[in-house]
Amino acid sequence: QVQLVESGGGPVQAGGSLRLSCVASGRTFSSSVMGWFRQAPGKEREFVAAINWASTSTWYSDSVKGRFSISRDNTKNTVYLQMNSLKPEDTAVYLCAAVARITISAISDDGAYDYWGQGTQVTVSS
């Protein structure tokens, strides 16, 4: 089992930045692929970014590429999402997810992840 707790969300103006954190507890965090997803009201959950256990590979959705950056610190059992140049359309609940093994083709598939946090709200005002 892996427990995930997100933090760092809040209100921000368009063009601003936030850094989200997700602290994991439980077994084998360092060997897990970690992902960030988001869900806006009335919309489906959307893939944002993912990172492999060694931080040698990262993946991003087209909508955040070049603005967001995912990283992890396995010594702190923490994964981060640095969000820059925020837009009102980035407003959503951001959720952290983990999976022990996943194929690259399924990286953006929320159904492929085994563990989820409760989420942290990000609200970007124009």
C-alpha positions as CSV (number, residue, x, y, z in Angstrom):
1,Q,0.0,0.0,0.0
2,V,1.1,3.6,-0.7
3,Q,-0.6,6.6,0.9
4,L,-0.4,9.9,-0.9
5,V,-0.9,13.4,0.5
6,E,-0.9,16.4,-1.8
7,S,-0.3,20.0,-0.7
8,G,0.7,23.4,-2.2
9,G,-2.5,24.3,-4.0
10,G,-4.4,27.6,-3.6
11,P,-5.5,30.7,-5.4
12,V,-3.1,32.4,-7.9
13,Q,-3.4,35.0,-10.6
14,A,-2.9,34.2,-14.2
15,G,0.8,34.2,-15.1
16,G,1.8,33.1,-11.6
17,S,3.4,30.0,-10.2
18,L,2.7,27.3,-7.7
19,R,4.6,24.2,-6.6
20,L,2.6,21.2,-5.6
21,S,4.0,18.5,-3.4
22,C,2.9,14.9,-2.9
23,V,4.3,13.0,0.1
24,A,4.1,9.2,-0.1
25,S,4.2,6.7,2.7
26,G,4.2,3.0,2.6
27,R,6.1,0.5,0.6
28,T,8.3,0.9,-2.5
29,F,7.8,4.6,-3.2
30,S,11.2,4.8,-4.9
31,S,10.3,2.1,-7.3
32,S,7.0,3.6,-8.4
33,V,6.1,5.7,-11.3
34,M,4.4,8.9,-10.0
35,G,1.9,10.9,-11.9
36,W,-0.1,14.1,-11.6
37,F,-3.6,14.3,-12.9
38,R,-6.2,17.1,-12.6
39,Q,-10.0,17.3,-12.7
40,A,-12.0,20.4,-13.3
41,P,-15.7,20.6,-12.4
42,G,-17.8,18.8,-14.9
43,K,-14.8,17.4,-16.7
44,E,-13.1,14.1,-16.9
45,R,-9.8,13.5,-15.0
46,E,-6.9,14.6,-17.2
47,F,-3.3,13.5,-17.3
48,V,-0.8,16.3,-16.5
49,A,2.7,14.7,-16.0
50,A,4.5,11.6,-14.8
51,I,8.0,10.6,-13.8
52,N,9.8,7.3,-13.5
53,W,11.5,6.0,-10.4
54,A,15.0,7.1,-11.4
55,S,13.9,10.5,-12.7
56,T,15.4,9.6,-16.0
57,S,12.1,9.9,-17.9
58,T,9.3,12.4,-17.7
59,W,6.0,12.8,-19.6
60,Y,3.7,15.8,-20.0
61,S,0.4,16.5,-21.6
62,D,0.6,18.9,-24.5
63,S,-1.5,21.5,-22.6
64,V,1.2,21.9,-19.9
65,K,4.4,21.1,-21.8
66,G,6.9,23.9,-21.4
67,R,5.1,25.4,-18.4
68,F,5.0,22.6,-15.8
69,S,7.9,20.5,-14.5
70,I,7.7,17.2,-12.5
71,S,10.4,16.1,-10.3
72,R,10.9,13.7,-7.3
73,D,13.1,13.3,-4.3
74,N,13.2,9.6,-3.3
75,T,15.0,10.4,-0.1
76,K,12.0,12.5,1.0
77,N,9.4,10.2,-0.6
78,T,8.1,13.3,-2.4
79,V,7.1,14.2,-5.9
80,Y,6.7,17.8,-7.0
81,L,4.9,19.6,-9.8
82,Q,6.3,23.1,-10.5
83,M,3.6,25.1,-12.4
84,N,4.6,28.3,-14.1
85,S,2.7,30.7,-16.4
86,L,-0.5,29.5,-15.0
87,K,-3.7,30.0,-17.0
88,P,-7.4,30.1,-15.8
89,E,-7.9,26.8,-17.7
90,D,-5.4,25.2,-15.3
91,T,-8.0,25.6,-12.5
92,A,-8.7,22.1,-11.2
93,V,-8.2,19.7,-8.3
94,Y,-4.7,18.2,-8.8
95,L,-4.2,14.6,-7.8
96,C,-1.1,12.6,-7.2
97,A,-1.0,9.0,-8.3
98,A,1.4,6.0,-8.1
99,V,1.8,2.7,-9.8
100,A,4.5,0.1,-9.4
101,R,4.7,-0.9,-13.0
102,I,3.2,0.6,-16.1
103,T,3.8,0.5,-19.8
104,I,4.7,3.7,-21.5
105,S,1.6,3.5,-23.6
106,A,-0.5,3.7,-20.4
107,I,1.3,6.6,-18.7
108,S,-1.5,9.0,-19.3
109,D,-4.3,6.5,-18.5
110,D,-5.7,7.2,-15.0
111,G,-7.0,3.6,-14.9
112,A,-3.5,2.3,-14.9
113,Y,-2.6,3.9,-11.5
114,D,-3.1,2.0,-8.3
115,Y,-2.9,4.6,-5.6
116,W,-4.3,8.1,-5.4
117,G,-4.2,11.1,-3.1
118,Q,-7.2,13.2,-2.1
119,G,-6.1,16.2,-4.3
120,T,-5.3,19.8,-3.8
121,Q,-7.3,22.7,-5.4
122,V,-5.6,25.1,-7.7
123,T,-7.6,28.2,-8.7
124,V,-6.2,30.5,-11.3
125,S,-7.9,33.9,-11.7
126,S,-7.7,36.1,-14.8
